[in-house]
Structure formats: structure tokens, C-alpha cells
């Protein structure tokens, strides 16, 4: 039973490596600078590109941050402005995963 499980793990690992190679090959066809950032490889870069889609649909970086879910909540009763705010709960969870 143990040898079957190990064989399955090895086969799945080989498939994952093949998928990563295919993603890297396809990403070479698209001009991007995300892979120049330390820590972002071809798989994460492809995921970010796929989840954002056409960047021109966002008018500025604030709307993109809200789409991702990396914007802070706005709660300002009266003239009080809190220094500690939480991130919004909404947003694209896959893109948030890739960026966080």
C-alpha cells in the first residue's frame, strides 16, 4: 500500500513539473516584466496576468487594489480618522493569494 502511494506521489510530482514547464513556455510568448520581481516565477506571473486580465479596464491603481481586496475599509465617524484599519473582505481571492 505504501509503495502504491509513493508511486502516485512521484507521478503527480512529474505532472506538476510538466505543467510548470508548459506554463513557463507559454509565458515566454507574452511580454511581461513580472518575472523580473524577485520571488515571482512564471507560475505566479501567469496567475496574476490571468486574474487581472486587461489592465486597461482599471482607471487607476486604487480600483485595481479594490478589485484585489487590498484596500482598507473606510469608517470615519465625524472628524475622527483611525490609524488602524482592516482590509476589505471582498475582492478576487485568487489574485489576493498570488499577491499575498
Backbone as a printed PyTorch tensor [residue, N CA C, xyz], in Angstrom:
tensor([[[  0.8280,  -1.1990,   0.0000],
         [  0.0000,   0.0000,   0.0000],
         [  0.8730,   1.2640,   0.0000]],

        [[  1.9460,   1.2070,   0.7760],
         [  2.8470,   2.3530,   0.8700],
         [  3.5710,   2.6050,  -0.4470]],

        [[  3.9670,   1.5360,  -1.1210],
         [  4.6700,   1.7180,  -2.3940],
         [  3.7420,   2.2890,  -3.4680]],

        [[  2.4690,   1.9370,  -3.4230],
         [  1.4930,   2.4980,  -4.3610],
         [  1.3220,   3.9930,  -4.1110]],

        [[  1.2590,   4.3820,  -2.8450],
         [  1.1310,   5.8010,  -2.5040],
         [  2.3600,   6.5850,  -2.9490]],

        [[  3.5360,   6.0250,  -2.7320],
         [  4.7700,   6.6920,  -3.1600],
         [  4.8180,   6.8030,  -4.6710]],

        [[  4.4080,   5.7750,  -5.3660],
         [  4.3730,   5.8210,  -6.8410],
         [  3.4080,   6.8940,  -7.3260]],

        [[  2.2690,   7.0160,  -6.6570],
         [  1.2880,   8.0430,  -7.0270],
         [  1.8480,   9.4390,  -6.7890]],

        [[  2.5390,   9.6200,  -5.6750],
         [  3.1320,  10.9270,  -5.3730],
         [  4.1950,  11.2850,  -6.4080]],

        [[  5.0130,  10.3370,  -6.7910],
         [  6.0510,  10.5860,  -7.7950],
         [  5.4190,  10.9380,  -9.1370]],

        [[  4.3560,  10.2240,  -9.5130],
         [  3.6820,  10.5090, -10.7840],
         [  3.0410,  11.8950, -10.7670]],

        [[  2.4050,  12.2520,  -9.6540],
         [  1.7880,  13.5800,  -9.5520],
         [  2.8440,  14.6770,  -9.5650]],

        [[  3.9810,  14.4260,  -8.9260],
         [  5.0740,  15.4020,  -8.9280],
         [  5.5910,  15.6200, -10.3420]],

        [[  5.6870,  14.5550, -11.1170],
         [  6.1270,  14.6730, -12.5110],
         [  5.1230,  15.4700, -13.3370]],

        [[  3.8420,  15.2660, -13.0890],
         [  2.8200,  16.0290, -13.8090],
         [  2.8760,  17.5120, -13.4470]],

        [[  3.1010,  17.8130, -12.1740],
         [  3.1970,  19.2130, -11.7450],
         [  4.3840,  19.8810, -12.4250]],

        [[  5.5100,  19.2030, -12.4890],
         [  6.6900,  19.7580, -13.1630],
         [  6.4140,  19.9950, -14.6440]],

        [[  5.6890,  19.0650, -15.2740],
         [  5.3440,  19.2330, -16.6900],
         [  4.4230,  20.4360, -16.8820]],

        [[  3.4420,  20.6370, -15.9720],
         [  2.5560,  21.8000, -16.0540],
         [  3.3350,  23.0900, -15.8760]],

        [[  4.2590,  23.1170, -14.9260],
         [  5.0620,  24.3240, -14.7010],
         [  5.9100,  24.6530, -15.9230]],

        [[  6.4570,  23.6310, -16.5720],
         [  7.2520,  23.8580, -17.7860],
         [  6.3810,  24.3860, -18.9120]],

        [[  5.1810,  23.8370, -19.0450],
         [  4.2630,  24.3070, -20.0840],
         [  3.8510,  25.7580, -19.8330]],

        [[  3.5740,  26.0940, -18.5830],
         [  3.2170,  27.4720, -18.2420],
         [  4.3720,  28.4070, -18.5540]],

        [[  5.5860,  28.0140, -18.1990],
         [  6.7630,  28.8510, -18.4640],
         [  6.9710,  29.0390, -19.9660]],

        [[  6.7620,  27.9850, -20.7440],
         [  6.9070,  28.1060, -22.2050],
         [  5.8640,  29.0410, -22.7990]],

        [[  4.6210,  28.9460, -22.3360],
         [  3.5620,  29.8160, -22.8410],
         [  3.7730,  31.2630, -22.4010]],

        [[  4.3360,  31.4530, -21.2160],
         [  4.5640,  32.8020, -20.7050],
         [  5.6500,  33.5270, -21.4900]],

        [[  6.5600,  32.7800, -22.0990],
         [  7.6070,  33.4010, -22.9150],
         [  7.0200,  34.1030, -24.1380]],

        [[  5.8320,  33.6910, -24.5570],
         [  5.1810,  34.2960, -25.7220],
         [  4.5630,  35.6500, -25.4000]],

        [[  4.3390,  35.9240, -24.1140],
         [  3.7110,  37.1730, -23.6700],
         [  4.7820,  38.0590, -23.0710]],

        [[  4.8350,  39.3070, -23.5110],
         [  5.8130,  40.2180, -22.9160],
         [  5.2890,  40.6950, -21.5610]],

        [[  6.0850,  40.4700, -20.5160],
         [  5.7230,  40.9260, -19.1810],
         [  6.9920,  41.1520, -18.3840]],

        [[  6.8750,  41.9510, -17.3550],
         [  8.0240,  42.2380, -16.5050],
         [  7.8270,  41.6990, -15.0970]],

        [[  6.7760,  40.9520, -14.8640],
         [  6.5110,  40.4270, -13.5280],
         [  7.5830,  39.4520, -13.0670]],

        [[  8.1550,  38.6990, -13.9920],
         [  9.1700,  37.7190, -13.6020],
         [ 10.4790,  38.3870, -13.2010]],

        [[ 10.6310,  39.6730, -13.4630],
         [ 11.8410,  40.3810, -13.0260],
         [ 11.7940,  40.7060, -11.5380]],

        [[ 10.6330,  40.5710, -10.9120],
         [ 10.4890,  40.8060,  -9.4770],
         [ 10.9560,  39.5570,  -8.7420]],

        [[ 11.8210,  39.7440,  -7.7580],
         [ 12.3610,  38.6260,  -7.0030],
         [ 11.2300,  37.8960,  -6.2640]],

        [[ 11.1630,  36.5830,  -6.4550],
         [ 10.1510,  35.7750,  -5.7890],
         [  8.9400,  35.4630,  -6.6450]],

        [[  8.8100,  36.1270,  -7.7910],
         [  7.6800,  35.8490,  -8.6870],
         [  8.2190,  35.0870,  -9.8920]],

        [[  7.8640,  33.8180,  -9.9520],
         [  8.2940,  32.9740, -11.0560],
         [  7.2530,  32.9470, -12.1580]],

        [[  7.4350,  32.0710, -13.1130],
         [  6.4990,  32.0200, -14.2390],
         [  5.0890,  31.5900, -13.8610]],

        [[  4.9410,  30.7190, -12.8730],
         [  3.6050,  30.2420, -12.4940],
         [  2.8170,  31.3570, -11.8100]],

        [[  3.4410,  32.0480, -10.8460],
         [  2.7540,  33.1490, -10.1740],
         [  2.4950,  34.2970, -11.1490]],

        [[  3.4590,  34.5640, -12.0180],
         [  3.2860,  35.6220, -13.0060],
         [  2.1050,  35.3280, -13.9250]],

        [[  2.0090,  34.0890, -14.3840],
         [  0.8910,  33.7020, -15.2490],
         [ -0.4300,  33.8080, -14.5020]],

        [[ -0.4450,  33.4190, -13.2370],
         [ -1.6760,  33.5190, -12.4430],
         [ -2.1260,  34.9580, -12.2660]],

        [[ -1.1860,  35.8470, -12.0060],
         [ -1.5190,  37.2680, -11.8480],
         [ -2.0570,  37.8360, -13.1540]],

        [[ -1.3940,  37.5180, -14.2550],
         [ -1.8300,  38.0310, -15.5610],
         [ -3.2220,  37.5250, -15.9080]],

        [[ -3.4750,  36.2550, -15.6420],
         [ -4.7840,  35.6720, -15.9630],
         [ -5.8790,  36.2880, -15.1090]],

        [[ -5.6280,  36.4780, -13.8280],
         [ -6.6610,  37.0020, -12.9350],
         [ -6.9420,  38.4860, -13.1810]],

        [[ -5.9250,  39.2720, -13.5290],
         [ -6.1550,  40.7030, -13.7910],
         [ -6.7920,  40.8960, -15.1550]],

        [[ -6.3520,  40.1370, -16.1320],
         [ -6.8850,  40.3100, -17.4830],
         [ -6.3350,  41.5670, -18.1190]],

        [[ -7.1940,  42.3350, -18.7610],
         [ -6.7830,  43.5750, -19.4120],
         [ -6.6110,  44.6570, -18.3540]],

        [[ -5.4000,  45.1300, -18.1770],
         [ -5.1040,  46.1320, -17.1520],
         [ -5.7710,  47.4670, -17.4570]],

        [[ -6.1000,  47.7100, -18.7010],
         [ -6.7000,  48.9890, -19.0900],
         [ -8.1400,  49.1390, -18.6010]],

        [[ -8.7320,  48.0860, -18.0850],
         [-10.1010,  48.2090, -17.5670],
         [-10.1400,  48.8750, -16.1950]],

        [[ -8.9740,  49.0660, -15.5760],
         [ -8.8830,  49.7570, -14.2930],
         [ -8.4020,  51.1790, -14.5380]],

        [[ -9.1270,  52.1490, -14.0160],
         [ -8.7830,  53.5450, -14.2670],
         [ -7.5300,  53.9950, -13.5230]],

        [[ -7.2660,  53.4160, -12.3510],
         [ -6.0560,  53.7540, -11.6000],
         [ -5.7170,  52.5990, -10.6570]],

        [[ -4.6390,  52.7610,  -9.8940],
         [ -4.2050,  51.6770,  -9.0190],
         [ -5.1570,  51.4470,  -7.8490]],

        [[ -5.9340,  52.4460,  -7.4760],
         [ -6.8870,  52.2910,  -6.3850],
         [ -7.9930,  51.3160,  -6.7630]],

        [[ -8.4920,  51.4090,  -7.9700],
         [ -9.5470,  50.4870,  -8.4000],
         [ -9.0090,  49.0620,  -8.5250]],

        [[ -7.7570,  48.9250,  -8.9490],
         [ -7.1490,  47.5960,  -9.0030],
         [ -6.9740,  47.0340,  -7.5960]],

        [[ -6.5650,  47.8640,  -6.6420],
         [ -6.4070,  47.4150,  -5.2560],
         [ -7.7430,  46.9770,  -4.6730]],

        [[ -8.8160,  47.6880,  -4.9990],
         [-10.1390,  47.2880,  -4.5250],
         [-10.5720,  45.9760,  -5.1630]],

        [[-10.2540,  45.7850,  -6.4330],
         [-10.5890,  44.5410,  -7.1270],
         [ -9.8600,  43.3630,  -6.4900]],

        [[ -8.6060,  43.5830,  -6.1110],
         [ -7.8180,  42.5280,  -5.4840],
         [ -8.2900,  42.2750,  -4.0590]],

        [[ -8.7270,  43.3160,  -3.3680],
         [ -9.1200,  43.1970,  -1.9740],
         [ -8.0380,  43.6960,  -1.0490]],

        [[ -7.1300,  44.5190,  -1.5580],
         [ -6.0300,  45.0540,  -0.7630],
         [ -6.2610,  46.5020,  -0.3700]],

        [[ -7.5030,  46.9400,  -0.3920],
         [ -7.8380,  48.2940,   0.0380],
         [ -8.3430,  48.2390,   1.4750]],

        [[ -8.1800,  49.3360,   2.1740],
         [ -8.6290,  49.3950,   3.5680],
         [-10.0690,  49.8850,   3.6390]],

        [[-10.7430,  49.5000,   4.7190],
         [-12.1150,  49.9410,   4.9150],
         [-12.1410,  51.4240,   5.2610]],

        [[-13.2120,  52.0760,   4.9260],
         [-13.3910,  53.4930,   5.2140],
         [-14.4680,  53.6360,   6.2710]],

        [[-14.0730,  53.9510,   7.4910],
         [-15.0310,  54.2160,   8.5480],
         [-14.5330,  55.4340,   9.3040]],

        [[-15.1550,  56.5770,   9.0470],
         [-14.7210,  57.8260,   9.6530],
         [-15.9260,  58.5610,  10.2340]],

        [[-16.3190,  58.2130,  11.4530],
         [-17.4330,  58.9520,  12.0580],
         [-16.9860,  60.3600,  12.4620]],

        [[-17.6500,  61.3390,  11.9430],
         [-17.3070,  62.7330,  12.2520],
         [-15.9490,  63.1060,  11.6960]],

        [[-15.1380,  63.7350,  12.5090],
         [-13.8050,  64.1490,  12.0820],
         [-12.7330,  63.1360,  12.4570]],

        [[-13.1170,  62.0180,  13.0760],
         [-12.1630,  61.0090,  13.5200],
         [-11.6800,  60.1840,  12.3340]],

        [[-10.3730,  59.9730,  12.2650],
         [ -9.8090,  59.0980,  11.2380],
         [ -8.9020,  58.0940,  11.9260]],

        [[ -9.2410,  56.8470,  11.8730],
         [ -8.4990,  55.7960,  12.5520],
         [ -7.1810,  55.5180,  11.8500]],

        [[ -6.1580,  55.2070,  12.6200],
         [ -4.8720,  54.8370,  12.0420],
         [ -4.7910,  53.3390,  11.7840]],

        [[ -5.6240,  52.5800,  12.4560],
         [ -5.6540,  51.1320,  12.2840],
         [ -6.9400,  50.7430,  11.5680]],

        [[ -6.8150,  50.3220,  10.3230],
         [ -7.9850,  49.8980,   9.5480],
         [ -7.7380,  48.4950,   9.0070]],

        [[ -8.8220,  47.7940,   8.7470],
         [ -8.7350,  46.4400,   8.2160],
         [ -8.8230,  46.4690,   6.6970]],

        [[ -8.3500,  45.3660,   6.0920],
         [ -8.5340,  45.2050,   4.6550],
         [ -9.9850,  44.8280,   4.3840]],

        [[-10.4680,  45.2010,   3.2130],
         [-11.8270,  44.8340,   2.8490],
         [-11.9040,  43.3190,   2.6420]],

        [[-13.0740,  42.7610,   2.8970],
         [-13.2480,  41.3130,   2.7860],
         [-13.5140,  40.8750,   1.3490]],

        [[-13.9900,  41.7760,   0.5170],
         [-14.3170,  41.4050,  -0.8540],
         [-13.0530,  41.4160,  -1.7060]],

        [[-13.1860,  41.0120,  -2.9180],
         [-12.0700,  41.0190,  -3.8500],
         [-11.8620,  39.6520,  -4.4670]],

        [[-10.9840,  39.6070,  -5.4190],
         [-10.6680,  38.3760,  -6.1190],
         [ -9.7490,  37.5400,  -5.2250]],

        [[-10.2400,  36.4290,  -4.7210],
         [ -9.4730,  35.6500,  -3.7500],
         [ -8.2560,  34.9820,  -4.3720]],

        [[ -8.3250,  34.6330,  -5.6530],
         [ -7.1750,  34.0130,  -6.2900],
         [ -6.0560,  35.0290,  -6.5060]],

        [[ -6.4290,  36.2210,  -6.9370],
         [ -5.4330,  37.2640,  -7.1460],
         [ -4.8320,  37.6950,  -5.8160]],

        [[ -5.6450,  37.7320,  -4.7740],
         [ -5.1420,  38.0590,  -3.4350],
         [ -4.1450,  36.9920,  -2.9860]],

        [[ -4.4160,  35.7390,  -3.3140],
         [ -3.4880,  34.6560,  -2.9840],
         [ -2.1500,  34.8580,  -3.6780]],

        [[ -2.1840,  35.1790,  -4.9620],
         [ -0.9380,  35.3620,  -5.7110],
         [ -0.1280,  36.5360,  -5.1980]],

        [[ -0.7920,  37.5820,  -4.7710],
         [ -0.0790,  38.7810,  -4.3340],
         [  0.3290,  38.7290,  -2.8650]],

        [[ -0.3630,  37.9580,  -2.0720],
         [ -0.0170,  37.8990,  -0.6400],
         [  0.7630,  36.6610,  -0.3280]]])
